[in-house]
Amino acid sequence: MNRNKWKSKITINNLFKKALIIKKIRNFFSSINVLEVDTPTLSHFSSNDTYLESFNTIYKSLNNISIKKLFLVTSPEYHMKRLLACGSGPIYQICHSFRNGEYGNNHNPEFSMLEWYRPNYNMHDLIYEVKKFIKKIINFKKVDFISYKKIFLRYLNINPLTIKKNTLYKIILNQNLEHLIQKNYNKNDLLEILFTVSIQPYLSEFELLFIYFFPKEQALLAKINDEDSRVADRFEVFFKGIELANGFCELTNHNEQKKRFKLNNNRRIKLGLPKLKIDYLFLKALSSKNMPFCSGVALGLDRLMMIYFNFKNIQDVITFPFDRC
């Protein structure tokens, strides 16, 4: 056993530096009049994402009459959108989020998230603001923008929007990646494998990179693009190959969102995953007349710190990571 395992992983000196970065983040949002909010860590509903697994716990009343299954949030997204529907205006939050099964150089089951929402912003407006925000924390020299379609054409010479599933399958076999395929994987599952394994390693050649217009099937909560119905107004941000943020113009049509949740549950069943209870409180918020047109982004705060300190492992910026908590 490591005798120093009781100690904080991050050094005290870096703890002070980290606190200064948090202060700088708060000053940034204060300067542009974005309100800091606080939402629950426990929820009656889990994430509806196909591949995110929530931690769960049981609430018991003192007399054990009332027993309720609760979930640790994978993101504050649903609660923050409920605040938007209440008329909050632009909001941000720094919080802990939880994702089961995620642990490694860039992952910890409990991690820090920075998430913010901008009413009346489209995807491009938010991309500009995210770039401006990152510049306040990390000094980069160059930023690149490329569509999901063009990144596939660049590295694999295929169009992800028109390619057939059988062709994708052959490419995966040729790259000896068949061990990553599970039964009932669809076209977009195969695209995600190729993006992660065959494209993302090359993104380290870029300093700051925005990839936008992801396939609509990979955007459960995002608005479909007005000019190309095959893609959603969704973007991801990478810094020297490390995924840093995920954002999009929000889907605010509650009927469409409910339909997507149901389709997602059908997809989970085909993959042998449990069916998830739909968050009707979130859908109620979307149906509110006060729910604004808006865009939002979730940024991994620990990863931002990791990049700032030039560390290779996210555990080095967390006080007590998974192996020490």
C-alpha positions as CSV (number, residue, x, y, z in Angstrom):
1,M,0.0,0.0,0.0
2,N,1.2,3.5,-0.9
3,R,1.9,5.2,2.5
4,N,1.2,8.6,1.0
5,K,-2.2,7.7,-0.3
6,W,-3.9,9.7,2.5
7,K,-2.4,12.9,1.1
8,S,-3.9,15.2,-1.4
9,K,-2.9,14.4,-5.0
10,I,-2.6,18.0,-6.0
11,T,0.2,20.0,-4.4
12,I,-0.8,22.8,-2.0
13,N,1.0,25.3,-4.2
14,N,-1.1,24.3,-7.2
15,L,-4.2,24.3,-5.0
16,F,-3.7,28.1,-4.5
17,K,-3.1,28.5,-8.3
18,K,-6.3,26.5,-9.0
19,A,-8.2,28.8,-6.6
20,L,-7.0,31.8,-8.6
21,I,-8.2,30.3,-11.8
22,I,-11.7,29.7,-10.3
23,K,-11.7,33.3,-9.2
24,K,-10.7,34.4,-12.8
25,I,-13.6,32.3,-14.2
26,R,-16.1,33.9,-11.9
27,N,-14.7,37.3,-12.8
28,F,-15.1,36.5,-16.5
29,F,-18.8,35.7,-16.1
30,S,-19.5,38.6,-13.7
31,S,-18.0,40.9,-16.3
32,I,-20.5,39.8,-18.9
33,N,-23.5,39.7,-16.5
34,V,-24.0,35.9,-16.4
35,L,-25.5,34.8,-13.2
36,E,-23.9,32.0,-11.1
37,V,-26.4,29.4,-10.0
38,D,-26.5,26.2,-7.9
39,T,-28.6,23.2,-8.7
40,P,-29.1,19.7,-7.1
41,T,-26.5,17.0,-7.2
42,L,-29.2,14.4,-6.5
43,S,-32.0,13.9,-8.9
44,H,-35.1,11.8,-9.3
45,F,-34.0,11.1,-12.9
46,S,-30.9,9.8,-14.5
47,S,-29.2,11.0,-17.7
48,N,-31.0,9.9,-20.8
49,D,-27.8,9.6,-22.8
50,T,-27.3,6.1,-24.2
51,Y,-23.7,5.6,-23.1
52,L,-23.6,7.6,-19.8
53,E,-24.1,5.4,-16.7
54,S,-25.3,7.2,-13.6
55,F,-24.5,6.4,-10.0
56,N,-27.6,5.7,-8.0
57,T,-28.5,5.6,-4.3
58,I,-31.6,5.0,-2.2
59,Y,-33.4,7.6,-0.1
60,K,-35.2,6.2,3.0
61,S,-37.4,8.2,5.3
62,L,-36.8,7.9,9.1
63,N,-39.5,5.3,9.5
64,N,-38.6,3.5,6.2
65,I,-42.1,4.0,4.9
66,S,-40.8,6.0,1.9
67,I,-38.1,4.5,-0.3
68,K,-37.0,6.3,-3.4
69,K,-34.2,5.6,-5.9
70,L,-32.1,8.7,-6.7
71,F,-29.3,9.5,-9.1
72,L,-26.1,11.6,-8.9
73,V,-26.2,14.0,-11.9
74,T,-24.0,13.4,-14.9
75,S,-24.4,17.1,-15.7
76,P,-26.4,20.0,-14.3
77,E,-28.0,20.5,-17.7
78,Y,-31.6,19.6,-17.1
79,H,-31.9,21.6,-13.9
80,M,-30.2,24.6,-15.5
81,K,-32.6,24.5,-18.4
82,R,-35.5,24.5,-15.9
83,L,-34.1,27.7,-14.5
84,L,-33.9,29.2,-18.0
85,A,-37.6,28.4,-18.3
86,C,-38.2,30.2,-15.0
87,G,-36.7,33.4,-16.6
88,S,-33.2,33.3,-15.1
89,G,-31.6,34.8,-18.1
90,P,-27.9,33.8,-18.8
91,I,-26.5,31.5,-16.2
92,Y,-23.4,29.5,-15.4
93,Q,-22.5,26.9,-12.8
94,I,-19.3,25.3,-11.4
95,C,-20.2,21.9,-9.8
96,H,-19.3,18.3,-9.4
97,S,-20.8,15.7,-11.7
98,F,-20.6,12.0,-11.6
99,R,-20.3,9.3,-14.3
100,N,-20.0,5.6,-13.5
101,G,-17.3,3.5,-15.2
102,E,-15.2,6.5,-16.3
103,Y,-11.6,6.5,-15.0
104,G,-8.3,7.1,-16.7
105,N,-5.8,9.8,-17.7
106,N,-8.6,12.1,-18.8
107,H,-11.5,10.8,-16.6
108,N,-12.4,10.6,-12.9
109,P,-15.9,9.2,-11.8
110,E,-16.4,12.5,-9.8
111,F,-15.3,15.6,-11.7
112,S,-15.7,19.3,-11.9
113,M,-17.9,20.8,-14.6
114,L,-18.3,24.3,-15.8
115,E,-21.6,24.8,-17.7
116,W,-23.2,27.9,-19.0
117,Y,-26.3,28.9,-21.1
118,R,-26.9,31.9,-23.2
119,P,-30.5,32.9,-24.2
120,N,-30.7,34.3,-27.8
121,Y,-27.4,32.8,-28.7
122,N,-27.0,30.5,-31.7
123,M,-24.2,27.9,-32.0
124,H,-21.8,30.3,-33.6
125,D,-22.4,33.0,-31.0
126,L,-21.5,30.5,-28.3
127,I,-18.4,29.2,-30.1
128,Y,-17.1,32.7,-30.2
129,E,-17.7,33.1,-26.5
130,V,-16.1,29.8,-25.6
131,K,-13.0,30.8,-27.6
132,K,-12.9,34.1,-25.7
133,F,-13.3,32.3,-22.4
134,I,-10.5,29.8,-23.0
135,K,-8.2,32.6,-24.0
136,K,-8.7,34.1,-20.6
137,I,-7.3,30.9,-19.0
138,I,-4.9,29.4,-21.5
139,N,-2.7,31.3,-23.8
140,F,-3.0,29.8,-27.2
141,K,-1.7,31.2,-30.6
142,K,-4.0,29.5,-33.1
143,V,-7.6,28.3,-33.3
144,D,-9.1,26.2,-36.0
145,F,-12.7,25.4,-37.0
146,I,-13.7,22.4,-39.1
147,S,-17.0,20.5,-39.6
148,Y,-17.5,16.9,-38.6
149,K,-17.8,16.0,-42.2
150,K,-14.5,17.6,-43.2
151,I,-12.6,16.0,-40.3
152,F,-13.6,12.6,-41.6
153,L,-12.7,13.5,-45.2
154,R,-9.4,14.8,-44.0
155,Y,-8.2,11.7,-42.1
156,L,-10.3,8.8,-43.4
157,N,-11.4,10.1,-46.9
158,I,-15.0,9.3,-46.2
159,N,-18.2,11.4,-45.9
160,P,-19.8,10.4,-42.6
161,L,-23.1,11.8,-43.6
162,T,-23.6,9.6,-46.7
163,I,-21.5,6.5,-46.1
164,K,-23.3,3.2,-45.6
165,K,-23.0,1.1,-42.5
166,N,-21.6,-1.9,-44.4
167,T,-18.8,0.3,-45.7
168,L,-18.0,1.6,-42.2
169,Y,-17.9,-1.9,-40.9
170,K,-15.4,-2.9,-43.6
171,I,-13.2,0.0,-42.6
172,I,-13.3,-1.0,-39.0
173,L,-12.3,-4.6,-39.9
174,N,-9.4,-3.3,-42.0
175,Q,-8.2,-1.3,-39.0
176,N,-8.5,-4.4,-36.7
177,L,-11.0,-2.6,-34.5
178,E,-13.7,-5.3,-34.6
179,H,-13.2,-6.0,-30.9
180,L,-14.7,-2.6,-30.2
181,I,-18.0,-3.5,-31.9
182,Q,-20.9,-4.7,-29.8
183,K,-24.1,-6.5,-31.0
184,N,-26.7,-4.2,-32.5
185,Y,-24.3,-1.3,-33.1
186,N,-25.7,1.2,-35.7
187,K,-24.0,3.5,-38.2
188,N,-23.4,6.2,-35.7
189,D,-21.9,3.8,-33.1
190,L,-19.4,2.9,-35.8
191,L,-18.7,6.5,-36.7
192,E,-18.0,7.2,-33.0
193,I,-15.5,4.3,-32.8
194,L,-13.7,5.7,-35.9
195,F,-13.7,9.2,-34.6
196,T,-12.3,8.2,-31.2
197,V,-9.7,5.7,-32.4
198,S,-8.8,6.8,-35.9
199,I,-9.2,10.6,-35.9
200,Q,-8.9,11.9,-32.3
201,P,-5.2,10.9,-31.9
202,Y,-4.4,13.2,-34.8
203,L,-6.1,16.2,-33.3
204,S,-3.1,16.8,-31.1
205,E,-1.6,18.6,-34.2
206,F,-4.1,21.4,-33.5
207,E,-3.8,23.8,-30.6
208,L,-7.4,24.9,-30.1
209,L,-9.9,23.1,-32.4
210,F,-13.7,23.5,-32.8
211,I,-15.5,20.6,-34.6
212,Y,-19.1,21.5,-35.4
213,F,-22.2,20.1,-37.2
214,F,-22.2,16.6,-35.7
215,P,-24.7,14.1,-37.1
216,K,-28.2,14.6,-35.6
217,E,-28.2,11.1,-34.2
218,Q,-25.3,12.1,-32.0
219,A,-27.1,15.1,-30.5
220,L,-29.9,14.0,-28.2
221,L,-30.6,17.5,-26.9
222,A,-29.5,19.7,-29.8
223,K,-31.4,21.6,-32.4
224,I,-31.3,20.3,-36.0
225,N,-29.5,22.6,-38.4
226,D,-31.9,24.8,-40.5
227,E,-30.0,24.3,-43.7
228,D,-28.9,20.6,-43.5
229,S,-31.3,18.3,-41.6
230,R,-28.6,15.6,-41.4
231,V,-26.7,17.5,-38.8
232,A,-27.3,19.2,-35.5
233,D,-26.0,22.6,-34.3
234,R,-23.6,20.9,-32.0
235,F,-19.8,21.4,-31.5
236,E,-16.9,20.0,-29.5
237,V,-13.8,21.7,-28.4
238,F,-10.3,20.1,-28.4
239,F,-7.0,21.4,-27.0
240,K,-4.0,19.6,-28.4
241,G,-6.2,16.5,-28.8
242,I,-7.9,16.6,-25.4
243,E,-11.7,16.9,-25.5
244,L,-12.5,20.0,-23.5
245,A,-16.1,21.0,-24.1
246,N,-19.3,20.0,-25.7
247,G,-21.9,22.6,-26.7
248,F,-24.9,23.1,-28.9
249,C,-27.9,25.2,-29.8
250,E,-30.6,23.7,-27.5
251,L,-33.6,21.8,-28.6
252,T,-36.6,23.6,-27.0
253,N,-39.5,21.7,-28.6
254,H,-40.8,19.4,-25.8
255,N,-42.7,17.1,-28.2
256,E,-39.5,16.5,-30.3
257,Q,-37.5,16.0,-27.1
258,K,-39.9,13.5,-25.7
259,K,-39.9,11.6,-29.0
260,R,-36.1,11.5,-28.9
261,F,-36.1,10.2,-25.4
262,K,-38.4,7.4,-26.4
263,L,-36.3,6.5,-29.4
264,N,-33.2,6.5,-27.2
265,N,-34.8,4.1,-24.7
266,N,-35.6,1.8,-27.7
267,R,-32.0,2.0,-28.6
268,R,-30.9,1.1,-25.1
269,I,-33.1,-1.9,-25.0
270,K,-31.6,-3.2,-28.3
271,L,-28.2,-2.8,-26.7
272,G,-29.2,-4.7,-23.7
273,L,-29.2,-1.6,-21.4
274,P,-32.0,-0.8,-18.9
275,K,-34.8,1.5,-20.0
276,L,-34.6,4.9,-18.3
277,K,-37.4,6.9,-16.8
278,I,-38.1,10.1,-18.8
279,D,-37.6,13.3,-16.9
280,Y,-41.1,14.8,-17.1
281,L,-40.1,17.9,-15.1
282,F,-37.5,18.7,-17.7
283,L,-40.1,18.3,-20.5
284,K,-42.5,20.5,-18.6
285,A,-39.8,23.2,-18.6
286,L,-39.3,22.9,-22.3
287,S,-43.1,23.3,-22.9
288,S,-43.2,26.5,-20.9
289,K,-43.8,29.7,-22.9
290,N,-40.9,31.2,-21.1
291,M,-38.3,28.7,-22.4
292,P,-36.0,30.8,-24.5
293,F,-34.1,30.0,-27.7
294,C,-30.6,29.4,-26.3
295,S,-27.3,27.7,-26.6
296,G,-25.3,26.0,-23.9
297,V,-21.9,24.4,-23.3
298,A,-20.4,22.0,-20.7
299,L,-16.6,22.3,-20.1
300,G,-14.5,19.8,-18.2
301,L,-13.0,22.1,-15.5
302,D,-10.4,19.5,-14.3
303,R,-9.3,19.0,-17.9
304,L,-8.9,22.8,-18.3
305,M,-6.7,22.8,-15.1
306,M,-4.7,19.8,-16.5
307,I,-4.0,21.7,-19.7
308,Y,-3.1,24.9,-17.7
309,F,-0.6,23.0,-15.5
310,N,0.6,21.0,-18.5
311,F,-0.1,17.7,-16.7
312,K,-0.7,14.4,-18.5
313,N,-3.1,12.9,-15.9
314,I,-6.3,14.5,-14.7
315,Q,-5.7,12.9,-11.2
316,D,-2.9,15.4,-10.6
317,V,-5.4,18.4,-10.5
318,I,-7.9,16.7,-8.2
319,T,-7.5,16.8,-4.4
320,F,-8.5,13.2,-3.7
321,P,-9.2,11.3,-7.0
322,F,-10.8,8.0,-7.3
323,D,-7.9,5.9,-5.9
324,R,-7.6,8.2,-2.9
325,C,-11.2,9.1,-2.0
